[in-house]
Amino acid sequence: MASSSLSGLFSSSPSLKPSKNLSVKALSAQPTRGDSFSFPHTSKPTQLPLTLSRSVARDISHTDAAAKKELIKDPDALWKRYLDWLYQQKDLGLYLDVSRVGFTDEFVVDMEHRFKAAFKAMEELEKGSIANPDEGRMVGHYWLRNSSLVPKPTLKTLIENTLDSICSFADDIISGKIKPPSSPPEGRFTQILSVGIGGSALGPQFVAEALAPDNPPLKIRFIDNTDPAGIDHQIAQLGPELASTLVIVISKSGGTPETRNGLLEVQKAFRDAGLNFAKQGVAITQENSLLDNTARIEGWLARFPMYDWVGGRTSVMSAVGLLPAALQGIDIREMLAGAAIMDEATRTTSLKNNPAALLAMCWYWASDGVGSKDMVILPYKDSLLLFSRYLQQLVMESLGKEFDLDGNTVNQGLTVYGNKGSTDQHAYIQQLREGVHNFFATFIEVLRDRPPGHDWELEPGVTCGDYLFGMLQGTRSALYANGRESISVTIEEVTPRSVGAIIALYERAVGLYASLVNINAYHQPGVEAGKKAAAEVLALQKRVLSVLNEASCKDPVEPLTLDEIADRCHAPEEIEMIYKIIAHMSANDRVLIAEGSCGSPRSVKVYLGECSVDDMFA
Ligand SMILES: O=P(O)(O)OC[C@H]1O[C@H](O)[C@H](O)[C@@H](O)[C@@H]1O
């Protein structure tokens, strides 16, 4: 790689990022540690009025965009910047271009200093430090692809044995050595139904979409929600093939309600079809979790471990992602190899030669280190459609934090969205180019359009893939011309190796960025609030049913108003929630309306169609 000199490039706009520390958001949410970072060209942010109005902040942001537009006036300088900053990983055929992000050389110098601490923290993490202090856990997803790094020999054996057992189980299923119980002698498993949510679904979904062959040995479907209609749809689509479906239930904790519900629904479908679920069920979970115990007691076909030291959103290279992938005929050892190469490449402490550090630096620059701009992910390849969805959890659950590691309120985060190009060009790129300037883009480019020997020219000298290429380059240029920054990640082909590599690239970038902004990337305390509130709603529903049951058992039946129900539940403050519970149950024929209609809550009087003599809801 050539030298990092940027001199001259920004000489016409020394205040290229004049607004970086001027916005109210940036001022209030800058990292608050003693070694706090300041952008080079700004003048004493603390002297600025904290009450800077929105309109002023907006004007500044327009000035900022205008300043960036000047960059494109000098194509030679831009070419030089491209060459100076182009990163290449030869073994992976992966390139990273950050030239269309407008960071300055002063910023880079300052970041190099900050990265020292981030690299150190990452080194400690890989050695087995308690990198997730709130949960008192090690963070070991890097060990999954290089078990020699593991701090304890027992874990090394565990990782290697698990990988071997995944491969041999998948071989046995694919070859028909392990058969579905009700199949004829030549029968074999044909379908996978994967039940899981969050990190127990997004990785397997992304990998399947990216890498499954057109005719995989087993086709995969997902139940990743507690939506009964969605579950019914998946089961209905399987039809008679339910008899040859391998159901993989994935949950690190083994107690996630949506996954439990999915399992119960699928087990019911098996019972209804006269099938023995246990002989077709596989569990991937932590040892001794509720799911693990259920699978063991019921004698499921197989169980694979999840580890305490691998987070759900970084679990795609554990059994969570590897087993479904192997069953679809995807070369999982190649995925691991790609990730291992990228892990090695992102271990270097030379910022310019570390693609993950370059990404983290660009995110910091583009979003002021406070998430002030969103990250739009645009893969120009249909098979990578789910990458942005996968990254949403990886990035947003890792970085979206209220407090930093020192307990300061920081409300950090980085919003991720996107689908694919060129499709999105016909949807929202209009706004990206001309509308509110609240994002930076990441283009994912794949050089190989089609397998060799399949291409043809749909007009003289031009293939279909040339159009896709042109659309990507055109959008990149058009965005940049209007002051919109972008990163480009280029891979030669979508292969298990390159997919493993880009997953590893973003995992590392998230970890480094988290250090830069001093947060714990490996916990998710905010998720609990919603789960707790949902449990409270269901508990209230049980009380409502109990009250209604009692009134409905009277002779004559006593229909109740919402006020009466709330009163008898001793929850007058919950009347709105009680109304919503009643409306939901009424829509599902589980309560009857004696008077009024659900549309006018005050008029409503409710009772149960049938009373239960033993008050089962009490
Ligand atoms: O794998 P599980 O334990 O079922 O967890 C599934 C998901 O649940 C939670 O909501 C967490 O926030 C996610 O990080 C996790 O991936």
The ligand as a Gaussian input file, in Angstrom:
#p B3LYP/6-31G(d) Opt

LIG

0 1
 O      -30.397000     -17.555000      21.167000
 P      -31.370000     -17.052000      22.139000
 O      -30.911000     -17.212000      23.556000
 O      -32.721000     -17.651000      21.928000
 O      -31.498000     -15.505000      21.934000
 C      -32.020000     -14.938000      20.773000
 C      -31.859000     -13.441000      20.840000
 O      -32.545000     -13.006000      21.985000
 C      -32.321000     -11.747000      22.534000
 O      -33.350000     -10.901000      22.256000
 C      -30.989000     -11.113000      22.355000
 O      -31.086000      -9.729000      22.412000
 C      -30.319000     -11.535000      21.093000
 O      -28.974000     -11.143000      21.152000
 C      -30.413000     -13.013000      20.897000
 O      -29.737000     -13.376000      19.723000

